[in-house]
Amino acid sequence: MADRFDVVVAGGGIVGLSIAFALTREGLSVAVLDRRQPGREASWAGAGMLPAQSDPDRTPSHPTLALRAWSARLYPEWSAVLREETGIDNGYRRSGGVDVAMTETDERDLRTTAGRWRVEGIAYERLAPADIARVEPALTTDLRAAYFLPDRAQIRNPWHLRALAEAFRLRGGIVLSHRGVEGFATQGDRVTGVRTADGEVHAETVVVAAGAWSGDLLEGVGVSAPTPPVKGQIVLVDCGRPVLRRIVEHGKRYLVPRDEGRVLIGATEEEAGFDVLPTADAFQSLLDVAASLCPALADARIEATWAGLRPGSLDSRPYIGLAPGFRNLVVATGHRRAGLQLSPATAELVADVVLGRPPRIDLGYFRVDRSPAPAGDDVFRS
Ligand SMILES: Cc1cc2nc3c(=O)[nH]c(=O)nc-3n(C[C@H](O)[C@H](O)[C@H](O)COP(=O)(O)OP(=O)(O)OC[C@H]3O[C@@H](n4cnc5c(N)ncnc54)[C@H](O)[C@@H]3O)c2cc1C
């Protein structure tokens, strides 16, 4: 194996693998190093919900919304390419979604959110009570409001990760499992490679996409990019028959129907350090919410429960761009609850940075050394 690459990517989650895939499409030699097996952390644990595509003729001017809209447009395109190149179906489906309100406050919040959808050109319809039963008959009749979003989509993230890794390998990319990056070799304002327990791997550019572990790794070269882990727990139940057809969201809780009557119930948002053990109270609260939204789920068989660590950031925005003080150390992390949905456009932006092209979205908003956004600036939802 070569020990010198155009780019070394530290971290083989969805962000790292998407970047690696995008860079090999540009003809670069790339190695992905992961301290474990790639694609087994947050990116595996996630629910795979993707936002609805907005009107392609209305590119949002806000960088966050532009990143989301671009990703939503790239997903069907990437899914087709991955399928063609690897034969793997990543499960991309435009299954549609229903957002529901159970209280007066929920209803007000949803009305505000619907205002944003309108501005972004996202198709939606407020459902009359009789139509709720038509669109999603298993939902409780105890709803104050429901909005239907026909273009909301989902992927099977473990399948997508497999497809990305395979497409990357087929283009000559190297994946090194159990090769944790321990630090960086530097010369002035340049990195010359990464240090591992098995020696140095040299690179023209290094990309840090190590999820919730990125902050600690970057601190080793004096770069401050905190990525506090945000624990998310999820429960998978089996109803034995298809009960729901659409993704159902109620605030930060959701139901994602899978094939053959399975439903994912997510997700908690907890500050628990690097602990990934599921807990009884989270489990119970998810089941309670699920049964209140969809009474049939009270009888479902519990198949599995797990937790993952979302990479947080200073505020709710990801970090995308050069590490301060370095000309060829790139950071792509901190996507919190939206790493699956934002990964394709993040990868394309990193390709712009690596190749020295003008970035297709202004990166000022995502720069590592930005001033933190004020609280309430969270426009990502999943
Ligand atoms: C329960 C739950 C539900 C979610 N649902 C959704 C959803 O529906 N939609 C959505 O968009 N997002 C969702 N998310 C968020 C999403 O999963 C994350 O934002 C995303 O997976 C982050 O990807 P990542 O590649 O940055 O991190 P990770 O997937 O954590 O990958 C980081 C990788 O880096 C490796 N690594 C760490 N340290 C090193 C090192 N020193 N050297 C080399 N490798 C290293 C790790 O082993 C890991 O493989 C959810 C998350 C959770 C937990």
The ligand as a Gaussian input file, in Angstrom:
#p B3LYP/6-31G(d) Opt

LIG

0 1
 C      -30.260000       8.397000      17.226000
 C      -29.769000       9.293000      16.132000
 C      -30.614000       9.620000      15.076000
 C      -30.178000      10.440000      14.041000
 N      -30.990000      10.661000      12.976000
 C      -30.572000      11.434000      11.952000
 C      -31.390000      11.629000      10.815000
 O      -32.484000      11.065000      10.719000
 N      -30.946000      12.458000       9.830000
 C      -29.726000      13.087000       9.913000
 O      -29.388000      13.843000       9.018000
 N      -28.909000      12.887000      10.981000
 C      -29.303000      12.077000      11.988000
 N      -28.484000      11.870000      13.068000
 C      -27.209000      12.598000      13.137000
 C      -26.160000      11.908000      12.285000
 O      -26.185000      10.533000      12.545000
 C      -24.769000      12.506000      12.571000
 O      -24.812000      13.914000      12.430000
 C      -23.732000      11.953000      11.581000
 O      -23.794000      10.554000      11.546000
 C      -22.339000      12.405000      11.917000
 O      -21.488000      11.763000      11.008000
 P      -19.916000      11.804000      11.183000
 O      -19.343000      11.100000      10.026000
 O      -19.497000      13.204000      11.443000
 O      -19.639000      11.041000      12.565000
 P      -19.565000       9.489000      12.913000
 O      -20.579000       8.699000      12.187000
 O      -19.558000       9.393000      14.387000
 O      -18.165000       9.057000      12.334000
 C      -16.951000       9.460000      12.883000
 C      -15.938000       8.367000      12.577000
 O      -14.658000       8.821000      12.988000
 C      -13.979000       7.745000      13.575000
 N      -12.920000       8.287000      14.429000
 C      -13.031000       8.896000      15.627000
 N      -11.833000       9.284000      16.083000
 C      -10.933000       8.918000      15.135000
 C       -9.533000       9.035000      15.020000
 N       -8.801000       9.629000      15.977000
 N       -8.935000       8.538000      13.919000
 C       -9.655000       7.937000      12.938000
 N      -10.988000       7.789000      13.014000
 C      -11.628000       8.286000      14.081000
 C      -15.054000       6.981000      14.313000
 O      -14.662000       5.639000      14.579000
 C      -16.214000       7.079000      13.331000
 O      -16.244000       5.995000      12.430000
 C      -28.870000      11.001000      14.086000
 C      -28.014000      10.648000      15.120000
 C      -28.435000       9.800000      16.133000
 C      -27.472000       9.419000      17.216000

